[in-house]
């Protein structure tokens, strides 16, 4: 890190001080809607357990606990998929024993009898580390059953109350620290950036910071209600579930921020190639007396926060008895926050998908009618089918099943990587009919591996045949999945903003301008990483830290589609 004196040579810290009309320094506090000023002391917020609350500060605490012989465990927030033997792969929700945390980015840990490096930002420390010690000492406690079951139940009750106290305290303390981070971003970075119009345009600031100021205002109201429900004397009696239920709709503002975050990272990376921006942001951090984390780390905190709520509530529910007055609210809040986080993640996934869909449409020769994005936002299935007419004439075609519509294309005879548009079918108006092998009575044709799509409004039918029975089964399954997906999107209120659709098409057209039509502009599958044998325990720390997804819970999720690879190779769909 650059020293304060060194930064001053490039950028004057004094030039960042904001002076009011009367000549005095402007206060750093933000005033809320009621006119009161909230200005938490960071030291006060972290005094309960500074090791676990300050980002990066847990390293010291972890190593102290490990050196004392304690078992330290962390819970995975995201999936970590790796093909490198030096790294530890895991899924969201997995528990990892931390064996060493001397490096801030990579920790050494054990999961399922395997030890390797894993990214520290992908996990969070478990609140109740004593769970393991309790389970490991179960046999010892079993030997003392003669002391009385009543005392054992009383001891268990006290232990569960302490566990709940720990979780409630963690939720409250992390919420207060989070507010401090948001305040630092708004006052330490945004306010200073707006003063220097020669360095930042309004559009740049919107790209970098998104709607984080709206998030700050919302979180302050949320924390106020949370504090009212918090029982300081007996934290385990706190009833905070109602706060999450009351504000569940407000958490939807995180969707815009999470969708904007990749663009913010890209813009920051571009600016950071210039020394004056690096020194400016570091000077802002020092002036605000912020902890030693780069600006991109601060901007990641809202993304991390929204995915932690379901995990925290799940842990709180685990230690809340059914007799507790807050049990029903906590259970409902857990489901509500999972829904919020899943909705945010689904919108994020769809936004990433529409860029690929737009590039795919631009590559199709002779496209007619409305853009594919006007009605669709996801490719569900693709492959080759034979379309049969009533006269018995067959046509080999490549079909792409999106939500709401099925697009038909024809391959070029010479250039098999080029597709021509040949029409589309409105799936909302279609009824799927499975046909048995043999002679079709309606069309008086012999068919095999066939099915029909029949229009409910006009009665028009499309007869399609697959090469194999397995291919037909996949198409029938995909058509059913398409109907379910449409229903789920309707229930979740999933809609892509029109400006996002137009922007995706505009970018795709610019990228494809001047290029020959075909699939050359479509994304290519990333190359596989080389595998390196693990020769010793402490191998070299991985060079780069992987980027976290926006959200991933330890819940069943839709499988990522591999169908985009077919846009490059144009081979029939293979499972």
C-alpha positions in Angstrom: 0.0 0.0 0.0 1.2 3.5 -0.8 2.1 5.5 2.3 0.1 8.7 3.2 3.1 11.0 2.6 3.7 9.5 -0.8 0.1 9.9 -1.8 0.2 13.6 -0.7 2.9 14.2 -3.3 0.6 13.1 -6.1 -2.7 14.1 -4.6 -3.3 16.6 -1.8 -5.5 15.2 1.0 -6.4 18.7 2.0 -7.9 19.4 -1.5 -10.5 16.7 -0.7 -11.8 18.5 2.4 -15.3 19.9 1.7 -15.7 23.5 3.0 -19.1 24.9 3.6 -20.2 28.5 2.9 -19.2 29.7 6.3 -15.7 28.4 5.9 -16.1 25.4 8.2 -15.5 21.8 7.3 -18.6 20.0 6.3 -19.8 17.2 8.5 -19.4 13.7 7.3 -22.7 12.5 8.8 -25.7 11.9 6.6 -29.1 13.1 7.8 -31.9 10.6 7.6 -35.5 11.3 6.7 -36.4 12.4 10.2 -33.7 15.0 10.3 -31.6 13.1 12.9 -28.0 12.3 12.2 -26.5 8.8 12.6 -22.8 8.6 13.1 -21.8 5.3 14.6 -18.3 4.9 16.1 -16.6 2.1 14.3 -14.7 1.1 17.4 -17.9 0.8 19.3 -19.5 -1.3 16.6 -16.6 -3.8 16.6 -15.9 -4.0 20.3 -18.2 -7.0 20.7 -16.0 -9.1 18.5 -13.6 -7.2 16.3 -11.9 -10.4 15.0 -15.0 -11.5 13.1 -16.6 -8.1 12.2 -13.8 -6.3 10.4 -13.1 -7.6 6.9 -9.7 -9.2 6.9 -9.5 -8.9 10.7 -10.5 -12.5 11.2 -7.1 -13.7 10.1 -5.5 -12.9 13.4 -8.4 -14.4 15.4 -8.4 -17.6 13.3 -4.7 -18.2 13.6 -4.9 -17.6 17.3 -7.7 -20.1 17.7 -5.9 -22.7 15.5 -2.7 -22.2 17.5 -4.6 -22.8 20.7 -5.8 -26.2 19.3 -9.4 -25.1 18.6 -11.3 -26.3 15.5 -12.2 -23.4 13.3 -14.8 -24.0 10.6 -16.1 -21.8 7.8 -19.3 -22.1 5.7 -19.2 -21.8 1.9 -21.2 -18.9 0.5 -20.7 -19.8 -3.1 -19.7 -22.8 -5.2 -16.0 -23.0 -5.9 -15.4 -25.1 -9.0 -11.8 -25.8 -9.9 -9.8 -28.2 -12.0 -6.6 -27.4 -10.2 -5.5 -30.0 -7.6 -3.9 -27.2 -5.6 -7.3 -25.7 -4.9 -10.2 -27.1 -2.8 -13.5 -27.4 -4.6 -16.8 -27.2 -2.6 -20.5 -26.2 -2.9 -22.4 -23.4 -1.3 -23.3 -24.5 2.3 -20.4 -26.9 2.7 -18.5 -26.7 6.0 -14.7 -26.4 5.7 -12.2 -26.7 8.5 -9.7 -23.8 8.4 -6.2 -25.0 9.1 -4.3 -21.9 8.2 -5.2 -18.3 7.4 -1.9 -16.4 7.1 -2.7 -15.3 3.6 -5.6 -12.8 3.3 -6.8 -14.1 0.0 -6.2 -17.8 0.2 -6.7 -20.1 3.2 -5.6 -23.6 3.7 -8.5 -26.0 4.7 -9.9 -29.5 4.8 -13.1 -30.7 3.3 -14.1 -34.4 2.9 -10.6 -35.7 3.9 -8.9 -33.4 1.3 -6.7 -30.5 2.1 -5.9 -27.6 -0.3 -6.1 -23.8 -0.8 -9.4 -22.1 -1.1 -10.5 -18.4 -1.6 -11.2 -16.8 1.7 -13.8 -14.5 0.2 -15.9 -17.5 -0.8 -16.6 -18.4 2.9 -17.7 -17.0 6.2 -16.7 -18.1 9.6 -19.4 -20.1 11.5 -20.9 -18.2 14.4 -21.0 -21.1 16.8 -17.6 -22.8 16.5 -18.4 -24.7 19.8 -20.9 -26.9 17.9 -18.0 -29.2 16.8 -16.6 -29.5 20.3 -20.0 -30.4 21.6 -20.5 -33.1 19.0 -17.0 -34.5 19.5 -17.6 -34.8 23.3 -20.9 -36.5 22.8 -19.5 -39.9 23.9 -18.1 -38.4 27.1 -21.4 -36.9 28.0 -23.1 -40.2 27.3 -21.1 -41.8 30.1 -22.5 -39.3 32.6 -26.2 -40.0 32.0 -26.6 -41.3 35.5 -26.4 -37.7 36.7 -29.9 -37.1 35.6 -31.8 -36.4 32.4 -33.3 -33.2 33.9 -30.0 -31.5 34.3 -28.9 -32.6 30.8 -32.1 -31.1 29.3 -31.5 -27.9 31.2 -27.9 -27.8 30.0 -29.0 -28.3 26.4 -31.6 -25.5 26.8 -28.9 -23.1 28.1 -26.6 -24.1 25.3 -29.3 -23.5 22.6 -30.0 -20.1 24.2 -26.4 -19.2 24.0 -26.2 -20.3 20.4 -29.2 -18.1 19.5 -27.6 -15.2 21.4 -24.4 -15.7 19.3 -26.4 -15.6 16.0 -28.5 -12.6 17.0 -25.4 -10.7 18.0 -23.7 -11.5 14.8 -26.7 -10.3 12.8 -26.8 -7.0 14.7 -23.1 -6.4 14.7 -22.5 -7.2 11.1 -25.5 -5.0 10.2 -24.0 -2.0 12.1 -20.6 -2.5 10.4 -22.3 -2.8 7.0 -23.9 0.5 7.6 -20.5 2.0 8.4 -19.1 0.6 5.1 -22.0 2.1 3.1 -21.6 5.4 4.8 -17.9 5.3 3.9 -18.6 4.6 0.3 -21.2 7.4 0.0 -19.2 10.0 1.9 -15.7 8.9 1.3 -15.9 8.1 -2.4 -19.1 9.3 -4.1 -19.1 12.8 -2.5 -15.5 13.4 -3.4 -15.9 12.1 -7.0 -18.8 14.5 -7.6 -16.5 17.4 -6.6 -14.0 16.4 -9.3 -16.1 16.8 -12.5 -12.9 16.8 -14.6 -12.1 13.2 -13.6 -15.6 11.6 -13.5 -18.7 12.0 -15.6 -22.2 11.5 -14.3 -22.4 8.3 -16.4 -19.2 7.0 -15.0 -20.3 7.5 -11.4 -23.6 5.8 -12.2 -21.7 2.8 -13.6 -19.2 2.5 -10.7 -21.6 3.1 -7.8 -25.0 2.2 -9.2 -27.8 2.7 -6.7 -25.7 2.2 -3.6 -27.0 5.5 -2.1 -30.5 4.1 -2.2 -29.3 1.0 -0.6 -27.7 3.0 2.2 -30.9 4.9 2.9 -32.9 1.6 2.9 -30.4 -0.2 5.2 -30.5 2.6 7.7 -34.3 2.4 8.1 -33.9 -1.4 8.3 -31.3 -1.2 11.0 -33.5 1.3 13.0 -36.3 -1.2 13.1 -33.9 -4.0 13.9 -32.5 -2.1 16.9 -36.1 -1.6 18.2 -36.6 -5.4 18.2 -33.2 -6.2 19.7 -33.2 -7.2 23.4 -29.8 -6.0 24.7 -30.1 -7.6 28.1 -31.3 -11.0 26.8 -30.4 -11.2 23.1 -31.8 -14.7 22.7 -35.3 -13.3 23.4 -35.0 -10.8 20.5 -37.8 -10.9 17.9 -36.2 -9.7 14.7 -38.1 -11.8 12.2 -40.8 -9.3 11.7 -38.2 -6.7 10.5 -37.2 -8.8 7.6 -40.9 -9.5 6.7 -41.7 -5.8 6.9 -38.9 -4.8 4.6 -38.7 -7.8 2.2 -40.0 -5.8 -0.8 -37.4 -3.1 -0.1 -34.6 -5.6 -0.6 -35.5 -5.8 -4.3 -33.3 -2.7 -4.9 -30.3 -5.0 -4.6 -31.2 -6.5 -8.0 -30.2 -3.3 -9.8 -26.9 -3.1 -7.9 -26.0 -6.7 -8.4 -26.7 -6.5 -12.1 -24.6 -3.4 -12.4 -21.7 -4.8 -10.4 -19.8 -6.5 -13.2 -19.9 -3.3 -15.2 -18.6 -1.3 -12.2 -15.7 -3.7 -11.8 -14.8 -3.3 -15.5 -15.0 0.5 -15.3 -12.9 0.6 -12.2 -10.2 -1.7 -13.7 -10.0 0.6 -16.7 -9.6 3.7 -14.4 -7.0 2.0 -12.2 -4.6 1.7 -15.1 -4.0 5.4 -14.6 -1.9 6.5 -11.6 -4.0 9.6 -10.8 -7.1 7.5 -10.2 -5.3 5.0 -8.0 -3.9 7.8 -5.8 -7.3 9.6 -5.8 -9.2 6.6 -4.5 -6.5 5.9 -1.9 -6.5 9.5 -0.7 -10.3 9.3 -0.3 -9.9 6.1 1.8 -7.3 7.8 4.1 -9.3 10.9 4.5 -12.5 9.0 5.5 -10.3 6.8 7.8 -11.6 3.7 6.2 -10.1 0.3 6.8 -7.4 -1.0 4.5 -9.5 -2.4 1.7 -9.5 -1.2 -1.9 -12.5 0.4 -3.4 -13.5 -2.7 -5.3 -13.6 -4.6 -2.0 -16.0 -2.0 -0.5 -18.3 -2.1 -3.6 -18.5 -5.9 -3.3 -20.0 -5.7 0.2 -23.7 -5.2 -0.9 -23.4 -8.2 -3.2 -22.0 -10.3 -0.4 -24.6 -8.9 2.1 -27.7 -9.9 0.2 -26.6 -13.5 0.0 -25.7 -13.7 3.6 -29.2 -12.9 4.9 -30.7 -16.3 4.1 -27.7 -18.0 5.6 -27.9 -16.0 8.8 -31.6 -16.6 9.1 -31.2 -20.3 8.5 -28.7 -20.4 11.3 -31.0 -18.4 13.6 -33.9 -20.7 12.8 -31.7 -23.7 13.7 -31.4 -22.4 17.3 -34.9 -21.0 17.7 -37.3 -23.4 19.4 -40.8 -23.8 18.1 -42.0 -22.4 21.5 -40.1 -19.2 20.9 -42.4 -16.2 20.1 -40.2 -15.3 17.1 -40.1 -18.8 15.5 -42.9 -18.3 12.9 -41.6 -14.9 11.9 -38.0 -16.2 11.5 -39.2 -19.2 9.5 -41.2 -16.9 7.2 -38.4 -14.4 7.0 -35.9 -17.1 5.9 -38.2 -18.2 3.1 -38.8 -14.5 2.1 -35.1 -13.7 2.0 -34.4 -16.8 0.0 -37.0 -15.7 -2.5 -35.5 -12.2 -2.7 -32.0 -13.6 -3.2 -33.1 -16.1 -5.8 -35.0 -13.4 -7.7 -31.9 -11.2 -7.8 -29.8 -14.2 -8.9 -32.3 -15.1 -11.6 -32.5 -11.6 -12.9 -28.7 -11.5 -13.0 -28.6 -14.8 -14.9 -31.1 -13.6 -17.4 -29.3 -10.3 -18.0 -26.2 -12.3 -18.8 -28.2 -14.5 -21.1 -29.8 -11.8 -23.2 -26.4 -10.6 -24.4 -25.7 -14.0 -25.8 -29.2 -14.3 -27.3 -28.7 -10.9 -29.0 -25.4 -11.9 -30.5 -27.0 -15.2 -31.7 -29.8 -13.3 -33.5 -27.4 -11.0 -35.3 -25.5 -14.0 -36.6 -28.7 -15.5 -38.3 -29.0 -14.7 -42.0 -32.3 -13.1 -43.1 -33.9 -12.6 -39.7 -37.5 -11.4 -40.0 -40.0 -9.9 -37.7 -39.6 -8.8 -34.1 -36.3 -9.3 -32.2 -36.1 -12.5 -30.2 -35.6 -10.5 -27.0 -39.0 -8.9 -27.4 -40.5 -12.0 -25.9 -37.7 -14.3 -24.8 -34.8 -14.2 -22.4 -33.4 -17.7 -22.2 -32.5 -20.6 -24.5 -33.9 -23.8 -23.1 -33.0 -26.4 -25.8 -31.7 -26.8 -29.3 -31.0 -29.5 -31.9 -31.9 -30.9 -35.3 -35.4 -32.2 -36.1 -37.1 -33.2 -39.4 -40.1 -31.2 -40.2 -42.7 -33.1 -42.2 -45.5 -31.5 -44.3 -48.9 -33.0 -44.9 -47.8 -34.0 -48.4 -45.1 -36.2 -46.8 -42.1 -33.9 -47.8 -39.4 -33.8 -45.1 -37.1 -30.9 -44.3 -34.0 -31.1 -42.0 -34.0 -28.1 -39.8 -32.2 -26.8 -36.7 -34.6 -25.6 -34.0 -33.9 -23.4 -31.0 -36.4 -23.5 -28.1 -36.6 -20.3 -26.1 -39.2 -19.3 -23.5 -42.4 -18.4 -25.4 -41.1 -19.3 -28.9 -39.5 -22.0 -31.1 -37.2 -20.7 -33.8 -36.5 -22.7 -37.0 -33.3 -22.3 -39.1 -31.8 -23.9 -42.1 -28.1 -24.8 -42.5 -26.2 -23.5 -45.5 -25.4 -26.4 -47.9 -21.7 -25.4 -48.3 -21.0 -23.4 -45.1 -22.5 -25.6 -42.3 -21.6 -22.9 -39.7 -24.2 -20.5 -41.3 -27.9 -20.5 -40.5 -30.8 -19.0 -42.4 -34.0 -17.9 -40.6 -37.0 -20.0 -41.6 -39.7 -19.0 -39.2 -40.9 -19.4 -35.6 -43.7 -20.9 -33.6 -45.5 -19.2 -30.7 -45.3 -21.7 -27.8 -47.9 -19.9 -25.8 -50.5 -20.9 -28.4 -49.2 -24.4 -28.9 -50.4 -27.8 -27.5 -47.8 -30.5 -27.4 -49.0 -33.9 -28.7 -46.8 -37.0 -28.3 -47.2 -39.5 -31.2 -46.7 -43.2 -31.2 -44.6 -44.8 -33.8 -46.6 -46.0 -36.8 -49.2 -44.5 -39.0 -50.6 -41.1 -38.0 -54.4 -41.1 -38.6 -54.8 -37.4 -39.2 -52.0 -37.1 -41.8 -52.1 -40.6 -43.1 -48.3 -40.8 -42.8 -45.9 -43.3 -41.1 -43.9 -41.6 -38.4 -41.2 -42.5 -36.0 -39.9 -40.6 -32.9 -42.4 -37.9 -33.7 -44.5 -35.3 -31.9 -46.8 -32.5 -32.9 -47.3 -28.8 -32.0 -50.9 -27.9 -32.6 -52.1 -24.3 -32.5 -55.0 -23.8 -30.1 -56.3 -20.7 -32.0 -56.0 -21.8 -35.7 -55.6 -25.6 -35.4 -52.5 -25.5 -37.5 -50.2 -28.4 -36.7 -46.4 -28.9 -37.0 -45.1 -32.5 -37.3 -41.6 -32.9 -36.1 -39.5 -36.1 -36.0 -36.3 -36.8 -34.1 -33.5 -39.1 -35.2 -33.6 -41.2 -32.0 -36.0 -42.0 -29.3 -33.7 -40.4 -26.7 -33.7 -37.1 -28.8 -37.5 -37.1 -28.9 -37.6 -37.6 -25.1 -35.3 -34.6 -24.6 -37.5 -32.4 -26.8 -40.6 -33.4 -24.9 -38.9 -32.8 -21.6 -37.6 -29.4 -22.9 -41.1 -28.3 -24.0 -42.5 -29.1 -20.6 -39.6 -27.2 -19.0 -40.4 -24.2 -21.2 -44.0 -24.0 -20.0 -42.8 -24.3 -16.3 -40.2 -21.6 -16.8 -42.7 -19.2 -18.3 -45.1 -19.9 -15.3 -42.2 -19.4 -12.8 -41.2 -16.1 -14.4 -44.8 -14.9 -14.3 -45.2 -15.8 -10.6 -41.8 -14.2 -9.7 -42.6 -11.0 -11.8 -39.5 -11.7 -13.8 -39.2 -9.0 -16.5 -36.1 -7.7 -18.3 -36.3 -3.9 -18.6 -36.8 -2.6 -22.2 -33.7 -0.5 -22.0 -31.6 -3.6 -21.2 -33.0 -5.4 -24.2 -32.3 -2.5 -26.6 -28.8 -2.1 -25.2 -28.1 -5.8 -25.7 -29.3 -5.7 -29.3 -27.3 -2.5 -30.0 -24.1 -3.9 -28.6 -24.6 -7.1 -30.6 -25.2 -5.2 -33.8 -22.1 -3.1 -33.2 -20.0 -6.2 -32.5 -21.3 -7.9 -35.6 -21.0 -4.8 -37.9 -18.7 -5.5 -40.8 -18.4 -9.2 -40.0 -19.7 -12.0 -42.3 -22.9 -13.6 -41.2 -22.5 -16.9 -39.3 -21.6 -18.1 -35.9 -18.0 -16.8 -35.8 -19.1 -14.0 -33.5 -20.8 -16.3 -30.9 -19.1 -17.0 -27.6 -16.7 -20.0 -27.5 -16.5 -22.3 -24.5 -13.6 -21.5 -22.2 -10.6 -23.7 -22.4 -10.0 -26.3 -19.7 -7.3 -25.6 -17.1 -4.3 -27.8 -17.0 -4.2 -30.2 -14.0 -1.2 -30.0 -11.7 -0.4 -32.8 -9.2 -0.4 -32.0 -5.6 3.1 -32.9 -4.4 3.2 -31.4 -1.0 0.9 -29.8 1.6 1.9 -26.2 1.4 2.1 -25.7 -2.4 2.4 -22.3 -3.9 -0.6 -20.0 -3.1 -2.8 -19.6 -6.3 -1.9 -16.5 -8.2 -5.3 -15.0 -8.8 -8.5 -14.9 -6.7 -11.6 -16.2 -8.5 -14.6 -13.8 -8.8 -17.7 -14.7 -6.7 -21.0 -15.2 -8.4 -23.7 -12.8 -7.3 -25.6 -15.3 -5.3 -25.6 -19.0 -4.6 -27.5 -20.8 -1.8 -27.2 -24.4 -0.7 -30.5 -25.1 -2.4 -31.5 -26.9 -5.6 -30.7 -24.6 -8.5 -31.3 -24.7 -12.2 -28.5 -26.4 -14.0 -26.4 -24.0 -16.1 -27.2 -24.4 -19.8 -24.5 -25.8 -22.0 -26.5 -25.2 -25.1 -24.6 -22.1 -26.1 -21.7 -24.4 -27.2 -24.0 -25.6 -30.0 -24.1 -22.0 -31.3 -20.4 -22.5 -32.2 -20.3 -26.1 -33.4 -23.9 -26.4 -34.6 -24.0 -30.1 -33.7 -27.2 -31.8 -32.5 -27.9 -31.4 -28.8 -26.1 -33.9 -26.7 -26.9 -34.4 -23.1 
